[in-house]
Amino acid sequence: MRHLMSPLDFTTEELDSLFDLANDIERNPDKYAHACEGKILATCFYEPSTRTRLSFESAMTRLGGRVIGFADASSSSASKGESVSDTIRIISCYADICAMRHPKEGAPMVAAEKSAIPVINAGDGGHQHPTQTLTDLLTIRSLKGRLGNFTIGLCGDLKFGRTVHSLINALVRYDNIRFVFISPEELKVPDYITDMLKDKGIPYQEVIRLEQIMPALDLLYMTRVQKERFFNEEDYVRLKDFYILNASKLTLAKKDMLVLHPLPRVNEISVEVDDDPRAVYFKQAQFGVYVRMALILTLLGKER
């Protein structure tokens, strides 16, 4: 039995196989329409989510399986004080695979240690969001044709953004990646990430203004300033509008640069950008369904 706690749980070769499967699902959905008949996915979401939870549910439904679970901790026995360990033991009696989101870092790992079924980390606090990272990698590989040999700018909340941290850790395994971190001083990428990049000899640059670096980018990964990660309202209000990508700023970018965003957006990308062919964040959400379908099949041993 295998779990997914981090994108690094899969080798790059295994990721290639996973992405090949996801691309095949995209091209031939009918081929997989009954692949998980008789199987049940439990979605245990202790924290609000739209895209991740619904894309997991959509993925299992498209595979012919069924879904049970809860979308809020208050509607689970956690509200009565039940531990994650006990919850997953019970869920293991009811389902064949579980996707868990939790506000506490490491909670899905605790669940995996006690689980009798595969557990997928669907986001744990500010720590990891591996299936979003798999979505990001699949999007880049499908639309750019490669994973490697590009400059990627990551913009916005780089301190608390688990999607950013996961993506950086995944991309360092590929060749010739150059990182540009675009954020205000208060939301800089954590030291442990820049220390890791230094140790690996991977080039990175930290800037405050998006405009100054835009012409050099092959990919721009936008993030929102996350209100739920702040301890006081004043800091959030001061920083939430620090970066807004609009059509004017996009004129500085390469013609084939891609704009990604894990969503939800607030106002960090103007709606006028949506019609630009370089804006691929809604395609990115669709790729999220395909990669989660491929992941479910793989963890259940049904990928063949």
C-alpha positions as CSV (number, residue, x, y, z in Angstrom):
1,M,0.0,0.0,0.0
2,R,1.2,3.5,-0.9
3,H,0.3,7.0,0.2
4,L,0.9,10.5,-1.2
5,M,2.1,13.0,1.4
6,S,4.5,15.0,-0.7
7,P,5.3,15.3,-4.5
8,L,8.7,13.9,-3.6
9,D,7.1,10.5,-2.8
10,F,7.2,9.8,-6.5
11,T,10.4,9.7,-8.5
12,T,10.6,11.8,-11.7
13,E,10.3,8.6,-13.7
14,E,7.1,7.7,-11.7
15,L,5.8,11.2,-12.3
16,D,6.3,10.8,-16.0
17,S,4.3,7.6,-16.0
18,L,1.6,9.3,-13.9
19,F,1.4,12.3,-16.3
20,D,1.4,10.0,-19.4
21,L,-1.6,8.3,-17.8
22,A,-3.3,11.6,-17.1
23,N,-2.8,12.7,-20.7
24,D,-4.3,9.4,-21.9
25,I,-7.3,9.9,-19.6
26,E,-7.7,13.4,-21.2
27,R,-7.7,11.9,-24.7
28,N,-9.7,8.8,-24.0
29,P,-12.1,9.4,-21.0
30,D,-14.4,6.6,-22.0
31,K,-11.6,4.1,-21.6
32,Y,-11.5,4.8,-17.9
33,A,-15.2,5.3,-17.2
34,H,-15.6,2.1,-15.2
35,A,-12.0,1.6,-13.9
36,C,-13.0,2.2,-10.3
37,E,-16.5,0.6,-10.2
38,G,-17.2,-0.8,-6.7
39,K,-14.5,1.5,-5.1
40,I,-15.2,4.3,-2.7
41,L,-13.2,7.5,-2.1
42,A,-13.6,9.2,1.3
43,T,-13.0,13.0,1.2
44,C,-12.1,14.1,4.8
45,F,-11.8,17.9,4.6
46,Y,-11.3,19.6,8.0
47,E,-10.7,22.9,6.2
48,P,-12.9,24.7,3.5
49,S,-12.1,23.8,-0.1
50,T,-13.9,24.1,-3.5
51,R,-11.5,23.1,-6.2
52,T,-9.5,20.4,-4.5
53,R,-12.5,18.6,-2.9
54,L,-14.8,18.8,-5.9
55,S,-12.0,17.8,-8.3
56,F,-11.3,14.7,-6.2
57,E,-15.0,13.9,-6.2
58,S,-15.2,14.5,-9.9
59,A,-12.2,12.4,-10.5
60,M,-13.6,9.4,-8.6
61,T,-17.1,9.8,-10.2
62,R,-15.5,9.9,-13.7
63,L,-13.7,6.6,-12.9
64,G,-17.0,5.0,-12.0
65,G,-16.5,5.0,-8.3
66,R,-18.4,6.6,-5.4
67,V,-17.6,9.2,-2.9
68,I,-18.4,9.7,0.8
69,G,-17.0,12.1,3.3
70,F,-17.4,15.5,5.0
71,A,-16.5,19.1,3.8
72,D,-16.1,20.7,7.2
73,A,-14.6,19.7,10.5
74,S,-17.8,20.8,12.3
75,S,-19.8,18.2,10.5
76,S,-17.4,15.4,11.5
77,S,-16.7,13.7,14.9
78,A,-13.7,16.0,15.2
79,S,-16.2,18.5,16.6
80,K,-16.6,15.9,19.5
81,G,-12.9,15.6,20.0
82,E,-12.2,12.5,17.9
83,S,-8.5,12.3,16.9
84,V,-7.3,12.0,13.3
85,S,-5.9,8.6,14.1
86,D,-9.3,7.3,15.2
87,T,-11.1,8.9,12.3
88,I,-8.9,7.3,9.7
89,R,-9.3,3.9,11.4
90,I,-13.0,4.2,11.0
91,I,-12.8,5.6,7.5
92,S,-10.7,2.6,6.6
93,C,-13.7,0.4,7.3
94,Y,-15.9,2.3,4.9
95,A,-13.7,3.4,1.9
96,D,-10.9,2.1,-0.3
97,I,-8.9,5.4,-0.5
98,C,-9.0,8.7,1.4
99,A,-8.1,12.3,0.5
100,M,-7.6,14.4,3.6
101,R,-7.2,18.2,4.0
102,H,-6.3,19.5,7.5
103,P,-5.2,22.9,8.9
104,K,-2.4,21.3,10.9
105,E,0.9,20.4,9.3
106,G,1.5,16.7,9.4
107,A,-2.0,15.6,10.1
108,P,-2.4,13.5,6.9
109,M,0.9,11.8,7.8
110,V,-0.4,10.8,11.2
111,A,-3.5,9.4,9.4
112,A,-1.4,7.5,6.9
113,E,0.5,5.8,9.8
114,K,-2.7,4.4,11.2
115,S,-4.6,3.8,7.9
116,A,-5.5,0.5,6.3
117,I,-6.1,2.3,3.0
118,P,-4.1,4.7,0.8
119,V,-4.2,8.3,2.1
120,I,-3.7,11.4,-0.1
121,N,-2.6,14.6,1.4
122,A,-5.0,17.2,0.0
123,G,-3.3,20.1,1.8
124,D,-2.0,20.4,5.4
125,G,-1.7,23.9,6.7
126,G,1.1,25.9,5.1
127,H,3.2,22.8,4.6
128,Q,2.3,20.7,1.5
129,H,-0.3,20.5,-1.3
130,P,1.1,17.6,-3.4
131,T,-1.9,17.1,-5.7
132,Q,-1.9,20.8,-6.6
133,T,1.8,20.4,-7.4
134,L,1.1,17.4,-9.6
135,T,-1.5,19.6,-11.3
136,D,1.0,22.3,-11.8
137,L,3.6,20.0,-13.2
138,L,1.1,18.3,-15.6
139,T,0.0,21.7,-16.8
140,I,3.5,22.9,-17.5
141,R,4.5,19.6,-19.2
142,S,1.4,19.5,-21.3
143,L,1.5,23.1,-22.5
144,K,5.2,23.8,-22.6
145,G,6.2,20.3,-23.7
146,R,8.8,19.9,-21.0
147,L,9.7,20.0,-17.4
148,G,13.0,21.9,-17.2
149,N,14.9,24.6,-19.2
150,F,12.8,27.6,-18.1
151,T,12.6,30.6,-15.8
152,I,9.7,30.6,-13.5
153,G,8.5,33.6,-11.5
154,L,6.5,33.0,-8.3
155,C,4.6,36.0,-7.2
156,G,2.6,37.0,-4.1
157,D,2.5,35.2,-0.8
158,L,5.6,33.1,-0.8
159,K,5.9,32.8,2.9
160,F,2.6,31.0,3.7
161,G,1.8,29.6,0.3
162,R,2.0,25.8,0.5
163,T,1.4,25.5,-3.2
164,V,4.6,27.5,-3.8
165,H,6.6,25.5,-1.4
166,S,5.5,22.2,-2.9
167,L,6.1,23.4,-6.4
168,I,9.7,24.6,-5.7
169,N,10.6,21.4,-4.0
170,A,9.3,19.4,-7.0
171,L,10.9,21.5,-9.7
172,V,14.4,21.4,-8.2
173,R,14.7,17.8,-9.5
174,Y,14.5,19.0,-13.1
175,D,17.4,20.4,-15.2
176,N,18.1,24.1,-15.8
177,I,15.3,25.7,-13.7
178,R,15.8,29.3,-12.7
179,F,13.6,30.8,-10.0
180,V,12.5,34.4,-9.5
181,F,10.7,35.2,-6.2
182,I,8.5,38.2,-6.4
183,S,7.0,39.4,-3.1
184,P,7.0,42.1,-0.5
185,E,9.6,41.8,2.3
186,E,6.9,40.5,4.7
187,L,5.9,37.6,2.5
188,K,9.3,36.4,1.3
189,V,10.0,32.8,0.6
190,P,11.2,31.1,3.8
191,D,14.9,30.7,4.5
192,Y,14.8,26.9,4.4
193,I,13.9,27.1,0.7
194,T,16.6,29.6,-0.3
195,D,19.1,27.6,1.8
196,M,18.1,24.5,-0.1
197,L,18.5,26.2,-3.4
198,K,22.0,27.5,-2.4
199,D,23.0,24.0,-1.3
200,K,21.9,22.6,-4.7
201,G,23.5,25.4,-6.7
202,I,20.2,26.4,-8.3
203,P,20.0,30.0,-9.3
204,Y,17.3,32.2,-7.8
205,Q,16.5,35.9,-7.6
206,E,14.4,37.9,-5.2
207,V,12.7,41.1,-6.4
208,I,9.8,43.3,-5.2
209,R,8.5,44.7,-8.5
210,L,6.8,42.3,-10.9
211,E,7.4,44.6,-13.9
212,Q,11.2,44.6,-13.6
213,I,11.4,40.8,-14.2
214,M,8.4,40.1,-16.4
215,P,10.3,40.1,-19.7
216,A,12.6,37.3,-18.5
217,L,9.9,34.8,-17.5
218,D,8.7,31.7,-19.3
219,L,6.2,31.0,-16.5
220,L,4.5,33.2,-14.0
221,Y,2.9,31.5,-11.0
222,M,0.5,34.0,-9.3
223,T,-0.8,33.4,-5.7
224,R,-3.3,35.2,-3.5
225,V,-2.4,36.7,-0.2
226,Q,-4.1,34.3,2.1
227,K,-6.2,35.9,4.8
228,E,-6.5,32.7,6.8
229,R,-2.7,32.5,7.3
230,F,-2.5,36.0,9.0
231,F,-2.6,36.6,12.7
232,N,-3.9,40.1,12.4
233,E,-6.3,41.9,10.0
234,E,-4.1,45.0,9.6
235,D,-1.2,43.1,8.0
236,Y,-3.6,41.3,5.6
237,V,-5.3,44.6,4.5
238,R,-2.0,46.3,3.9
239,L,-0.6,43.5,1.7
240,K,-3.6,41.9,-0.1
241,D,-3.4,44.3,-3.1
242,F,0.3,44.5,-3.4
243,Y,0.4,42.7,-6.7
244,I,-2.3,42.8,-9.4
245,L,-1.6,41.3,-12.8
246,N,-3.4,43.3,-15.5
247,A,-3.3,43.5,-19.3
248,S,-0.8,46.4,-19.2
249,K,1.8,44.4,-17.2
250,L,1.3,41.5,-19.6
251,T,2.5,43.6,-22.5
252,L,6.0,43.3,-21.0
253,A,5.9,39.5,-21.1
254,K,7.0,37.0,-23.7
255,K,4.4,35.9,-26.3
256,D,4.6,32.3,-25.1
257,M,4.8,33.0,-21.4
258,L,2.2,31.1,-19.4
259,V,0.3,32.5,-16.4
260,L,-0.7,29.9,-13.8
261,H,-2.6,30.3,-10.5
262,P,-3.7,27.5,-8.0
263,L,-6.9,29.4,-7.4
264,P,-9.1,30.8,-5.9
265,R,-8.1,34.3,-7.0
266,V,-9.3,37.3,-5.2
267,N,-8.1,40.3,-7.2
268,E,-4.4,39.5,-7.9
269,I,-5.3,38.8,-11.5
270,S,-7.6,41.2,-13.3
271,V,-10.5,39.6,-15.2
272,E,-9.3,41.3,-18.3
273,V,-6.3,38.9,-18.3
274,D,-8.7,35.9,-18.6
275,D,-9.0,36.3,-22.4
276,D,-5.3,36.3,-23.0
277,P,-4.1,33.0,-24.5
278,R,-1.2,33.0,-22.0
279,A,-3.7,32.8,-19.1
280,V,-4.0,29.0,-18.4
281,Y,-5.3,28.9,-14.8
282,F,-8.7,27.5,-15.8
283,K,-7.1,24.8,-18.0
284,Q,-4.9,24.2,-15.0
285,A,-8.0,23.4,-12.9
286,Q,-9.1,20.9,-15.6
287,F,-5.7,19.2,-15.6
288,G,-6.2,18.8,-11.8
289,V,-9.1,16.4,-12.5
290,Y,-7.0,14.3,-14.9
291,V,-4.0,14.0,-12.6
292,R,-6.2,13.1,-9.6
293,M,-7.9,10.4,-11.7
294,A,-4.4,9.1,-12.6
295,L,-3.3,9.2,-9.0
296,I,-6.4,7.4,-7.7
297,L,-5.9,4.6,-10.3
298,T,-2.2,4.4,-9.4
299,L,-2.7,4.2,-5.6
300,L,-5.4,1.6,-6.1
301,G,-3.2,-0.5,-8.4
302,K,-5.6,0.0,-11.3
303,E,-3.4,2.1,-13.6
304,R,-3.0,-0.8,-16.1
